[in-house]
Amino acid sequence: MSHKHFTIDEKESILKFLKLDFNLEKIDNEIRKHKSSINREIKRNKSCRAKNKLEDSM
């Protein structure tokens, strides 16, 4: 089994879909990654998103 990282484009797509309130199943259909992988990526980068959201509101 080969393990592959998310590309920058995939990460940006996840962020875009989250902003559009897509659920994990819709996101996995769009970027062709398993929803558990997407969920781990979201959790891994949660603090980064919170920081960006705070900066955007200023």
C-alpha positions as CSV (number, residue, x, y, z in Angstrom):
1,M,0.0,0.0,0.0
2,S,1.4,3.4,-0.9
3,H,0.8,6.4,1.3
4,K,0.4,9.8,-0.3
5,H,0.3,13.2,1.2
6,F,-2.4,15.7,0.3
7,T,-1.3,18.2,-2.3
8,I,-1.5,21.9,-1.8
9,D,-4.4,21.9,-4.3
10,E,-6.3,19.2,-2.4
11,K,-5.7,21.1,0.9
12,E,-7.1,24.3,-0.7
13,S,-10.0,22.4,-2.1
14,I,-10.8,21.0,1.4
15,L,-10.8,24.5,2.9
16,K,-13.0,25.8,0.1
17,F,-15.5,22.9,0.5
18,L,-15.5,23.4,4.3
19,K,-16.4,27.1,3.8
20,L,-19.3,25.9,1.6
21,D,-20.5,23.6,4.4
22,F,-19.8,20.4,2.5
23,N,-19.7,17.3,4.7
24,L,-16.9,14.7,4.5
25,E,-18.7,12.5,2.1
26,K,-19.2,15.4,-0.4
27,I,-15.6,16.4,0.0
28,D,-14.3,12.8,-0.6
29,N,-16.4,12.6,-3.8
30,E,-14.8,15.8,-5.0
31,I,-11.2,15.1,-4.3
32,R,-11.2,11.3,-4.4
33,K,-9.7,10.7,-0.9
34,H,-11.2,8.7,1.8
35,K,-13.3,10.6,4.3
36,S,-11.2,9.4,7.3
37,S,-8.1,10.8,5.6
38,I,-9.8,14.1,5.0
39,N,-11.0,14.1,8.6
40,R,-7.4,13.6,9.8
41,E,-6.2,16.4,7.6
42,I,-8.8,18.7,8.9
43,K,-8.0,17.9,12.5
44,R,-4.2,18.2,11.8
45,N,-4.7,21.8,10.5
46,K,-7.5,23.0,12.8
47,S,-5.2,25.5,14.7
48,C,-4.0,26.9,11.4
49,R,-7.6,27.5,10.2
50,A,-8.5,29.2,13.5
51,K,-5.6,31.5,13.2
52,N,-6.5,32.4,9.6
53,K,-10.1,33.0,10.6
54,L,-9.0,35.3,13.4
55,E,-6.7,37.3,11.0
56,D,-9.5,37.6,8.4
57,S,-11.8,39.1,10.9
58,M,-9.4,41.9,11.8
